[in-house]
Amino acid sequence: MILKFYEIEGQFPVYTEEIPAAAVQYVASLMEVEPELLAKYSWRSRTIERHRAQIRNRSGTHPATEDDGERLAQ
């Protein structure tokens, strides 16, 4: 879900409620788990940092830096 959110929105969700309920339901049904399990996912752990790094690596992006901001300003 985080991967698809990143692909569509261009950023990671900050909290669970940002992810559309229909998407949560759909993915949960594919994985044959209860959608409520998403609420147990820690949004402030090393795990999410690792997941974000994996997604960035897959997509060829990196966290924004000051240099990125300066290039955009030009």
Number of C-alpha atoms within 10 A of each C-alpha: 15 16 19 13 16 16 13 10 10 10 12 17 16 10 12 16 11 10 16 11 11 10 14 18 15 13 14 17 12 8 10 9 12 12 17 11 10 14 11 8 13 12 14 10 9 10 12 14 12 11 13 18 15 13 19 15 11 10 12 8 10 11 9 8 8 8 9 10 10 9 8 8 7 5
